[in-house]
Amino acid sequence: MYQELRQIRAEMTSAESMFAVGEIEVRGETLKTFTNAPATLGDVWALASMHGDKTYLIYEDESWSYTQAYAETASIVNWMHANDIKQGDRVALAFRNYPEWMLLYWALTAAGITVVGMNAWWVTDEMQYGLEDSAPKAFIADIERLERFLPVRDQFPDMKVIGLRLPEPVEGVIDYADLKNHGGEMPKVDVDGDEDACIFYTSGTTGRPKGAQLTQRGCVLNLMNVAFMTAASNAAEARANGTEDQLPAPGEGPAPTMLVTTPLFHVTANNCVVQPATLAGGTLIFMYKWEAGAALKIIDTHKVTNLSGVPVMAREIIMHPDFDKYDTSSLVTLGGGGAQLQPDLVGKIDKALENGKANTGYGMTETCGLIT
């Protein structure tokens, strides 16, 4: 299929294509770029909001349409501005995979405010290190992370502390509901593509984790890379099989339904799963924590099309004793990254799925996501 891939790449990157490739000067360097890509993540989010009443986020019995999500992000930005948190500032997020992560991410990046992704497994001294290193003006946490943070609260007297999904009020902690209910239209902020979109901490070196600064442009181009690779591989496979005439036109195919299983403070979930799905008008489903049996039920109920985690998650899915009790025929891909997808697992996934196949990728935090 390599011949078909080369042909498709040439066609899809031509001057008249949505994936047209050209050159751009970035900080004194000449780089290749997708010339038709949105300029910033705020532009991506504005485009995504046009999906309107389609279901965007699902968590247990809660859901948000694209319209509802966009309105909440506008409210968040207005609250930030009212509290003197503006373009160039930083806000740290420390909580499990709740839907509010995406609402805050889109809101903050649209406003030119840098998202600091705090590792949800960090203990008190690690959280203190991350906050001292990144110097955010606000810290947003759920009760588990908040309890780890409170012993060092006095070290950050000027930082606003916001509680998310708290079981009861905590003294000195602002309720996230204040952000959600602030109201107002999305303000226009002139964000540059070379501004930091987020800081994600990576432990790929010795010593303390290092904060990798990911730019708006880098995140957008990663999104475009994922979209291009998906479209190109599908087109090449169809051409090789003689079914190219059955491919839907760009933007007209069914939107994905993604089960988000890995942490949103990491580029796999945040940059490579949810961002491309958002632009495509997909649905994102979140779990309180990973459990293969619960995931199978979600796949069956919501007709999940894609699940990208770490390899052991895929193995737990197909080897689960209740696998045959659930309808997994909606799955198009099952796999992920973070570790090698073992050769035996590829065959087992292909055999277990009625309409799907194994997938894997390699990337780095420092590259904003996927490399290959």
C-alpha positions as a Markdown table, in Angstrom:
| # | Residue | x | y | z |
|---|---|---|---|---|
| 1 | Met | 0.0 | 0.0 | 0.0 |
| 2 | Tyr | 3.1 | 2.3 | 0.1 |
| 3 | Gln | 2.6 | 3.3 | -3.6 |
| 4 | Glu | -1.0 | 4.4 | -2.8 |
| 5 | Leu | 0.1 | 6.3 | 0.3 |
| 6 | Arg | 2.7 | 8.2 | -1.8 |
| 7 | Gln | 0.1 | 9.0 | -4.4 |
| 8 | Ile | -2.5 | 10.1 | -1.8 |
| 9 | Arg | 0.1 | 12.3 | 0.0 |
| 10 | Ala | 0.9 | 14.1 | -3.2 |
| 11 | Glu | -2.7 | 14.7 | -4.0 |
| 12 | Met | -3.8 | 15.7 | -0.5 |
| 13 | Thr | -0.9 | 18.2 | 0.0 |
| 14 | Ser | -1.3 | 20.0 | -3.3 |
| 15 | Ala | -2.0 | 23.7 | -3.4 |
| 16 | Glu | -5.8 | 23.4 | -3.8 |
| 17 | Ser | -6.2 | 20.9 | -1.0 |
| 18 | Met | -7.4 | 21.6 | 2.6 |
| 19 | Phe | -4.0 | 20.0 | 3.6 |
| 20 | Ala | -1.9 | 22.2 | 1.3 |
| 21 | Val | 1.7 | 22.4 | 2.5 |
| 22 | Gly | 3.8 | 25.5 | 2.3 |
| 23 | Glu | 6.6 | 27.3 | 4.2 |
| 24 | Ile | 6.5 | 29.8 | 7.0 |
| 25 | Glu | 9.1 | 31.7 | 9.0 |
| 26 | Val | 8.9 | 30.9 | 12.7 |
| 27 | Arg | 11.4 | 32.6 | 15.1 |
| 28 | Gly | 14.0 | 32.9 | 12.3 |
| 29 | Glu | 13.5 | 29.4 | 11.0 |
| 30 | Thr | 11.8 | 28.3 | 7.8 |
| 31 | Leu | 9.4 | 25.5 | 8.5 |
| 32 | Lys | 6.8 | 23.5 | 6.6 |
| 33 | Thr | 3.2 | 24.1 | 7.6 |
| 34 | Phe | -0.3 | 23.4 | 6.5 |
| 35 | Thr | -1.2 | 26.7 | 4.9 |
| 36 | Asn | -4.9 | 26.3 | 5.4 |
| 37 | Ala | -4.7 | 25.4 | 9.1 |
| 38 | Pro | -6.5 | 27.5 | 11.7 |
| 39 | Ala | -4.1 | 30.0 | 13.2 |
| 40 | Thr | -4.8 | 29.3 | 16.9 |
| 41 | Leu | -6.7 | 26.9 | 19.2 |
| 42 | Gly | -9.2 | 29.7 | 19.7 |
| 43 | Asp | -9.9 | 29.5 | 16.0 |
| 44 | Val | -10.3 | 25.7 | 16.2 |
| 45 | Trp | -12.8 | 26.0 | 19.1 |
| 46 | Ala | -14.8 | 28.7 | 17.2 |
| 47 | Leu | -15.0 | 26.3 | 14.2 |
| 48 | Ala | -16.0 | 23.4 | 16.4 |
| 49 | Ser | -18.8 | 25.5 | 18.0 |
| 50 | Met | -20.5 | 25.4 | 14.6 |
| 51 | His | -21.4 | 21.8 | 15.3 |
| 52 | Gly | -24.2 | 23.3 | 17.5 |
| 53 | Asp | -26.6 | 20.9 | 19.1 |
| 54 | Lys | -24.5 | 17.8 | 18.5 |
| 55 | Thr | -23.5 | 16.0 | 21.7 |
| 56 | Tyr | -19.9 | 17.0 | 22.6 |
| 57 | Leu | -19.1 | 15.8 | 26.1 |
| 58 | Ile | -20.6 | 12.9 | 28.1 |
| 59 | Tyr | -19.8 | 12.0 | 31.7 |
| 60 | Glu | -22.0 | 9.4 | 33.4 |
| 61 | Asp | -25.5 | 11.0 | 33.2 |
| 62 | Glu | -24.3 | 14.5 | 32.2 |
| 63 | Ser | -23.8 | 15.8 | 28.7 |
| 64 | Trp | -23.0 | 19.0 | 26.9 |
| 65 | Ser | -23.8 | 20.0 | 23.3 |
| 66 | Tyr | -21.2 | 22.0 | 21.4 |
| 67 | Thr | -23.4 | 25.1 | 21.8 |
| 68 | Gln | -23.6 | 24.6 | 25.6 |
| 69 | Ala | -19.9 | 23.9 | 25.9 |
| 70 | Tyr | -19.0 | 27.1 | 23.9 |
| 71 | Ala | -21.3 | 29.2 | 26.1 |
| 72 | Glu | -19.6 | 27.8 | 29.2 |
| 73 | Thr | -16.1 | 28.5 | 27.9 |
| 74 | Ala | -17.2 | 32.1 | 27.2 |
| 75 | Ser | -18.4 | 32.4 | 30.8 |
| 76 | Ile | -15.0 | 31.1 | 32.0 |
| 77 | Val | -13.0 | 33.6 | 30.0 |
| 78 | Asn | -15.2 | 36.5 | 31.2 |
| 79 | Trp | -14.7 | 35.3 | 34.8 |
| 80 | Met | -10.9 | 35.2 | 34.3 |
| 81 | His | -10.9 | 38.7 | 32.9 |
| 82 | Ala | -13.0 | 40.0 | 35.7 |
| 83 | Asn | -10.5 | 38.6 | 38.1 |
| 84 | Asp | -7.4 | 40.0 | 36.4 |
| 85 | Ile | -6.3 | 36.8 | 34.7 |
| 86 | Lys | -5.5 | 37.7 | 31.2 |
| 87 | Gln | -3.5 | 36.9 | 28.1 |
| 88 | Gly | 0.0 | 35.7 | 29.0 |
| 89 | Asp | -1.0 | 34.5 | 32.5 |
| 90 | Arg | -1.1 | 30.8 | 33.5 |
| 91 | Val | -3.8 | 28.7 | 35.1 |
| 92 | Ala | -3.0 | 25.2 | 36.6 |
| 93 | Leu | -5.5 | 22.3 | 36.3 |
| 94 | Ala | -5.2 | 19.4 | 38.8 |
| 95 | Phe | -8.1 | 17.0 | 38.6 |
| 96 | Arg | -9.1 | 13.7 | 37.1 |
| 97 | Asn | -10.7 | 13.3 | 33.6 |
| 98 | Tyr | -13.8 | 15.4 | 34.2 |
| 99 | Pro | -15.4 | 17.1 | 31.2 |
| 100 | Glu | -14.5 | 20.5 | 32.7 |
| 101 | Trp | -10.9 | 19.9 | 31.7 |
| 102 | Met | -11.9 | 20.4 | 28.1 |
| 103 | Leu | -14.1 | 23.4 | 28.8 |
| 104 | Leu | -11.3 | 25.1 | 30.8 |
| 105 | Tyr | -8.7 | 24.1 | 28.1 |
| 106 | Trp | -10.6 | 25.7 | 25.3 |
| 107 | Ala | -11.6 | 28.7 | 27.3 |
| 108 | Leu | -8.1 | 29.5 | 28.5 |
| 109 | Thr | -6.3 | 28.8 | 25.2 |
| 110 | Ala | -8.9 | 31.0 | 23.3 |
| 111 | Ala | -8.0 | 33.8 | 25.7 |
| 112 | Gly | -4.3 | 33.4 | 25.3 |
| 113 | Ile | -4.0 | 32.1 | 28.9 |
| 114 | Thr | -1.6 | 29.2 | 29.3 |
| 115 | Val | -2.9 | 25.9 | 30.7 |
| 116 | Val | -0.6 | 24.2 | 33.1 |
| 117 | Gly | -1.4 | 20.5 | 33.2 |
| 118 | Met | -0.7 | 19.2 | 36.7 |
| 119 | Asn | -0.1 | 15.4 | 37.0 |
| 120 | Ala | -3.1 | 14.1 | 38.9 |
| 121 | Trp | -0.9 | 11.5 | 40.7 |
| 122 | Trp | 1.5 | 14.1 | 42.2 |
| 123 | Val | 1.8 | 14.2 | 45.9 |
| 124 | Thr | 2.1 | 17.4 | 48.0 |
| 125 | Asp | 5.7 | 18.2 | 47.4 |
| 126 | Glu | 5.5 | 17.5 | 43.7 |
| 127 | Met | 2.5 | 19.8 | 43.4 |
| 128 | Gln | 4.4 | 22.5 | 45.2 |
| 129 | Tyr | 7.3 | 22.1 | 42.8 |
| 130 | Gly | 5.0 | 22.3 | 39.8 |
| 131 | Leu | 3.3 | 25.4 | 41.1 |
| 132 | Glu | 6.6 | 27.1 | 42.0 |
| 133 | Asp | 8.0 | 26.2 | 38.6 |
| 134 | Ser | 5.1 | 27.4 | 36.5 |
| 135 | Ala | 3.8 | 30.3 | 38.7 |
| 136 | Pro | 0.1 | 30.2 | 37.7 |
| 137 | Lys | -2.3 | 33.0 | 38.8 |
| 138 | Ala | -5.0 | 30.4 | 39.5 |
| 139 | Phe | -5.1 | 26.7 | 40.5 |
| 140 | Ile | -8.2 | 24.6 | 39.8 |
| 141 | Ala | -8.5 | 21.2 | 41.5 |
| 142 | Asp | -11.0 | 18.5 | 42.6 |
| 143 | Ile | -11.2 | 17.4 | 46.2 |
| 144 | Glu | -8.5 | 14.8 | 46.0 |
| 145 | Arg | -5.9 | 17.2 | 44.6 |
| 146 | Leu | -7.1 | 20.0 | 46.8 |
| 147 | Glu | -6.5 | 18.0 | 49.9 |
| 148 | Arg | -2.9 | 17.4 | 48.8 |
| 149 | Phe | -2.4 | 21.1 | 48.0 |
| 150 | Leu | -3.9 | 22.7 | 51.2 |
| 151 | Pro | -0.9 | 21.8 | 53.4 |
| 152 | Val | 1.2 | 24.2 | 51.2 |
| 153 | Arg | -1.5 | 26.7 | 50.5 |
| 154 | Asp | 0.3 | 29.5 | 52.5 |
| 155 | Gln | 3.2 | 29.3 | 50.1 |
| 156 | Phe | 1.0 | 30.7 | 47.3 |
| 157 | Pro | -0.8 | 33.7 | 49.0 |
| 158 | Asp | -1.6 | 35.5 | 45.7 |
| 159 | Met | -2.8 | 32.5 | 43.7 |
| 160 | Lys | -6.6 | 32.1 | 43.4 |
| 161 | Val | -7.7 | 28.6 | 44.3 |
| 162 | Ile | -10.8 | 27.1 | 42.7 |
| 163 | Gly | -12.6 | 23.9 | 43.6 |
| 164 | Leu | -14.2 | 21.6 | 41.1 |
| 165 | Arg | -17.0 | 19.2 | 41.9 |
| 166 | Leu | -16.4 | 19.6 | 45.7 |
| 167 | Pro | -18.7 | 17.6 | 48.0 |
| 168 | Glu | -19.0 | 20.7 | 50.2 |
| 169 | Pro | -17.6 | 24.2 | 50.3 |
| 170 | Val | -14.0 | 24.7 | 51.4 |
| 171 | Glu | -13.0 | 27.9 | 53.2 |
| 172 | Gly | -11.0 | 30.2 | 51.0 |
| 173 | Val | -11.7 | 28.1 | 47.9 |
| 174 | Ile | -13.8 | 29.6 | 45.0 |
| 175 | Asp | -16.5 | 27.3 | 43.6 |
| 176 | Tyr | -16.1 | 26.4 | 39.9 |
| 177 | Ala | -19.8 | 27.3 | 39.6 |
| 178 | Asp | -18.8 | 30.9 | 39.8 |
| 179 | Leu | -16.8 | 30.5 | 36.6 |
| 180 | Lys | -19.6 | 28.5 | 34.9 |
| 181 | Asn | -22.3 | 31.0 | 35.8 |
| 182 | His | -20.5 | 34.3 | 35.2 |
| 183 | Gly | -22.0 | 34.6 | 31.7 |
| 184 | Gly | -21.2 | 36.9 | 28.8 |
| 185 | Glu | -20.2 | 36.4 | 25.1 |
| 186 | Met | -16.8 | 35.1 | 24.1 |
| 187 | Pro | -14.5 | 38.1 | 24.1 |
| 188 | Lys | -12.1 | 38.6 | 21.1 |
| 189 | Val | -8.5 | 38.1 | 22.1 |
| 190 | Asp | -5.7 | 38.5 | 19.5 |
| 191 | Val | -3.6 | 35.4 | 20.2 |
| 192 | Asp | -0.3 | 34.8 | 18.3 |
| 193 | Gly | 0.5 | 31.3 | 17.1 |
| 194 | Asp | 3.8 | 31.3 | 18.9 |
| 195 | Glu | 2.3 | 32.0 | 22.3 |
| 196 | Asp | 2.3 | 29.1 | 24.8 |
| 197 | Ala | -1.0 | 27.1 | 24.7 |
| 198 | Cys | 0.0 | 24.8 | 27.6 |
| 199 | Ile | 2.7 | 23.5 | 29.8 |
| 200 | Phe | 2.7 | 19.7 | 30.2 |
| 201 | Tyr | 5.2 | 18.1 | 32.6 |
| 202 | Thr | 7.3 | 15.2 | 31.3 |
| 203 | Ser | 9.4 | 12.8 | 33.3 |
| 204 | Gly | 11.5 | 11.6 | 30.4 |
| 205 | Thr | 14.7 | 12.9 | 32.1 |
| 206 | Thr | 16.3 | 12.4 | 35.4 |
| 207 | Gly | 15.5 | 14.7 | 38.3 |
| 208 | Arg | 12.3 | 16.7 | 38.6 |
| 209 | Pro | 9.7 | 16.6 | 35.7 |
| 210 | Lys | 10.3 | 19.3 | 33.1 |
| 211 | Gly | 7.6 | 21.6 | 31.9 |
| 212 | Ala | 7.4 | 21.4 | 28.1 |
| 213 | Gln | 6.0 | 24.6 | 26.6 |
| 214 | Leu | 3.6 | 23.8 | 23.7 |
| 215 | Thr | 2.7 | 26.6 | 21.4 |
| 216 | Gln | -0.7 | 27.4 | 19.9 |
| 217 | Arg | 0.8 | 26.7 | 16.4 |
| 218 | Gly | 2.3 | 23.5 | 17.5 |
| 219 | Cys | -0.9 | 22.1 | 18.9 |
| 220 | Val | -2.9 | 23.2 | 15.9 |
| 221 | Leu | -0.5 | 21.5 | 13.5 |
| 222 | Asn | -0.5 | 18.3 | 15.5 |
| 223 | Leu | -4.2 | 18.3 | 15.2 |
| 224 | Met | -3.8 | 18.8 | 11.4 |
| 225 | Asn | -1.2 | 16.0 | 11.3 |
| 226 | Val | -3.6 | 13.6 | 13.0 |
| 227 | Ala | -6.5 | 14.6 | 10.7 |
| 228 | Phe | -4.2 | 14.2 | 7.6 |
| 229 | Met | -2.8 | 10.8 | 8.7 |
| 230 | Thr | -6.3 | 9.5 | 9.3 |
| 231 | Ala | -7.7 | 10.8 | 6.0 |
| 232 | Ala | -4.6 | 9.7 | 4.0 |
| 233 | Ser | -4.5 | 6.1 | 5.4 |
| 234 | Asn | -8.2 | 5.6 | 4.8 |
| 235 | Ala | -7.9 | 6.9 | 1.2 |
| 236 | Ala | -4.8 | 4.8 | 0.4 |
| 237 | Glu | -6.4 | 1.7 | 1.8 |
| 238 | Ala | -9.6 | 2.3 | -0.2 |
| 239 | Arg | -7.5 | 2.9 | -3.4 |
| 240 | Ala | -5.6 | -0.3 | -2.8 |
| 241 | Asn | -8.8 | -2.2 | -2.3 |
| 242 | Gly | -10.6 | -0.6 | -5.3 |
| 243 | Thr | -13.3 | 1.0 | -3.0 |
| 244 | Glu | -12.2 | 4.6 | -3.3 |
| 245 | Asp | -15.6 | 5.6 | -4.8 |
| 246 | Gln | -17.2 | 4.6 | -1.5 |
| 247 | Leu | -15.3 | 7.1 | 0.6 |
| 248 | Pro | -17.3 | 10.0 | 1.9 |
| 249 | Ala | -16.2 | 13.5 | 0.9 |
| 250 | Pro | -14.0 | 15.4 | 3.3 |
| 251 | Gly | -16.0 | 16.6 | 6.3 |
| 252 | Glu | -19.1 | 14.5 | 5.3 |
| 253 | Gly | -18.2 | 11.2 | 7.0 |
| 254 | Pro | -19.6 | 10.1 | 10.4 |
| 255 | Ala | -18.1 | 11.9 | 13.3 |
| 256 | Pro | -16.1 | 9.8 | 15.8 |
| 257 | Thr | -17.3 | 8.8 | 19.3 |
| 258 | Met | -14.2 | 8.6 | 21.4 |
| 259 | Leu | -13.8 | 7.0 | 24.8 |
| 260 | Val | -11.1 | 9.0 | 26.6 |
| 261 | Thr | -9.1 | 6.7 | 28.8 |
| 262 | Thr | -5.8 | 8.3 | 29.4 |
| 263 | Pro | -5.0 | 11.5 | 31.4 |
| 264 | Leu | -5.9 | 14.8 | 29.9 |
| 265 | Phe | -2.7 | 16.3 | 31.3 |
| 266 | His | -0.9 | 14.3 | 28.7 |
| 267 | Val | -0.6 | 14.9 | 24.9 |
| 268 | Thr | -2.0 | 11.5 | 24.0 |
| 269 | Ala | -5.5 | 12.3 | 25.3 |
| 270 | Asn | -5.5 | 16.1 | 25.1 |
| 271 | Asn | -3.7 | 16.7 | 21.8 |
| 272 | Cys | -4.1 | 13.5 | 19.8 |
| 273 | Val | -7.5 | 12.2 | 20.8 |
| 274 | Val | -9.8 | 15.0 | 21.9 |
| 275 | Gln | -8.6 | 17.9 | 19.7 |
| 276 | Pro | -9.0 | 16.2 | 16.3 |
| 277 | Ala | -12.3 | 14.7 | 17.5 |
| 278 | Thr | -13.6 | 18.1 | 18.6 |
| 279 | Leu | -12.8 | 19.7 | 15.2 |
| 280 | Ala | -14.6 | 16.8 | 13.5 |
| 281 | Gly | -17.7 | 17.3 | 15.6 |
| 282 | Gly | -17.2 | 14.1 | 17.5 |
| 283 | Thr | -18.4 | 13.0 | 20.9 |
| 284 | Leu | -16.0 | 12.6 | 23.9 |
| 285 | Ile | -16.9 | 10.2 | 26.7 |
| 286 | Phe | -15.1 | 10.4 | 30.1 |
| 287 | Met | -14.8 | 7.8 | 32.8 |
| 288 | Tyr | -14.3 | 8.4 | 36.6 |
| 289 | Lys | -11.5 | 5.8 | 36.4 |
| 290 | Trp | -10.4 | 3.0 | 34.0 |
| 291 | Glu | -12.2 | -0.3 | 34.4 |
| 292 | Ala | -12.5 | -2.6 | 31.4 |
| 293 | Gly | -15.9 | -3.9 | 32.2 |
| 294 | Ala | -17.3 | -0.4 | 32.6 |
| 295 | Ala | -15.6 | 0.6 | 29.3 |
| 296 | Leu | -17.3 | -2.3 | 27.5 |
| 297 | Lys | -20.6 | -1.1 | 28.7 |
| 298 | Ile | -19.9 | 2.4 | 27.5 |
| 299 | Ile | -18.8 | 1.1 | 24.1 |
| 300 | Asp | -22.0 | -0.9 | 23.8 |
| 301 | Thr | -24.3 | 1.9 | 25.0 |
| 302 | His | -22.8 | 4.9 | 23.2 |
| 303 | Lys | -21.5 | 3.0 | 20.1 |
| 304 | Val | -17.9 | 4.1 | 20.6 |
| 305 | Thr | -15.9 | 4.1 | 17.4 |
| 306 | Asn | -12.4 | 4.7 | 18.8 |
| 307 | Leu | -10.5 | 3.8 | 22.0 |
| 308 | Ser | -6.9 | 4.9 | 22.3 |
| 309 | Gly | -5.2 | 4.1 | 25.5 |
| 310 | Val | -2.1 | 2.2 | 26.6 |
| 311 | Pro | -1.7 | -1.4 | 25.2 |
| 312 | Val | -2.7 | -3.0 | 28.5 |
| 313 | Met | -6.1 | -1.3 | 28.2 |
| 314 | Ala | -6.7 | -2.9 | 24.8 |
| 315 | Arg | -5.7 | -6.3 | 26.1 |
| 316 | Glu | -8.0 | -5.9 | 29.1 |
| 317 | Ile | -10.9 | -5.1 | 26.8 |
| 318 | Ile | -10.5 | -8.1 | 24.4 |
| 319 | Met | -9.6 | -10.5 | 27.2 |
| 320 | His | -12.4 | -9.5 | 29.5 |
| 321 | Pro | -14.6 | -12.4 | 30.5 |
| 322 | Asp | -17.7 | -10.4 | 29.5 |
| 323 | Phe | -16.4 | -9.3 | 26.1 |
| 324 | Asp | -18.8 | -11.4 | 24.1 |
| 325 | Lys | -21.8 | -10.0 | 26.1 |
| 326 | Tyr | -21.4 | -6.6 | 24.7 |
| 327 | Asp | -21.8 | -5.2 | 21.2 |
| 328 | Thr | -18.4 | -3.8 | 20.2 |
| 329 | Ser | -19.1 | -3.8 | 16.4 |
| 330 | Ser | -19.0 | 0.1 | 16.4 |
| 331 | Leu | -15.3 | 0.1 | 17.2 |
| 332 | Val | -13.2 | 1.1 | 14.2 |
| 333 | Thr | -9.8 | 1.3 | 16.1 |
| 334 | Leu | -8.5 | -0.1 | 19.4 |
| 335 | Gly | -5.0 | 0.4 | 20.6 |
| 336 | Gly | -2.9 | 3.4 | 21.6 |
| 337 | Gly | 0.7 | 4.3 | 22.6 |
| 338 | Gly | 2.9 | 5.0 | 25.6 |
| 339 | Ala | 4.4 | 1.6 | 25.2 |
| 340 | Gln | 5.0 | -0.9 | 22.4 |
| 341 | Leu | 1.9 | -2.5 | 21.1 |
| 342 | Gln | 3.0 | -6.1 | 21.4 |
| 343 | Pro | 2.9 | -8.2 | 18.1 |
| 344 | Asp | 0.5 | -10.8 | 19.5 |
| 345 | Leu | -1.9 | -8.1 | 20.7 |
| 346 | Val | -2.2 | -6.7 | 17.1 |
| 347 | Gly | -3.5 | -10.0 | 15.9 |
| 348 | Lys | -5.7 | -10.5 | 18.8 |
| 349 | Ile | -7.4 | -7.1 | 18.4 |
| 350 | Asp | -7.9 | -7.7 | 14.7 |
| 351 | Lys | -9.5 | -11.1 | 15.4 |
| 352 | Ala | -11.7 | -9.8 | 18.3 |
| 353 | Leu | -13.2 | -6.8 | 16.6 |
| 354 | Glu | -15.9 | -7.3 | 14.0 |
| 355 | Asn | -15.3 | -4.1 | 12.1 |
| 356 | Gly | -12.2 | -2.6 | 13.7 |
| 357 | Lys | -8.4 | -2.9 | 13.7 |
| 358 | Ala | -5.4 | -2.2 | 15.9 |
| 359 | Asn | -3.8 | 1.2 | 15.8 |
| 360 | Thr | -0.7 | 2.7 | 17.5 |
| 361 | Gly | 1.4 | 5.8 | 17.3 |
| 362 | Tyr | 4.6 | 7.3 | 18.6 |
| 363 | Gly | 5.0 | 10.8 | 19.9 |
| 364 | Met | 6.6 | 13.1 | 22.5 |
| 365 | Thr | 5.3 | 15.8 | 24.8 |
| 366 | Glu | 7.9 | 18.2 | 23.3 |
| 367 | Thr | 6.5 | 17.7 | 19.8 |
| 368 | Cys | 2.9 | 18.6 | 20.8 |
| 369 | Gly | 1.8 | 15.0 | 20.2 |
| 370 | Leu | 2.1 | 12.5 | 17.4 |
| 371 | Ile | 5.2 | 11.9 | 15.3 |
| 372 | Thr | 4.3 | 8.7 | 13.5 |
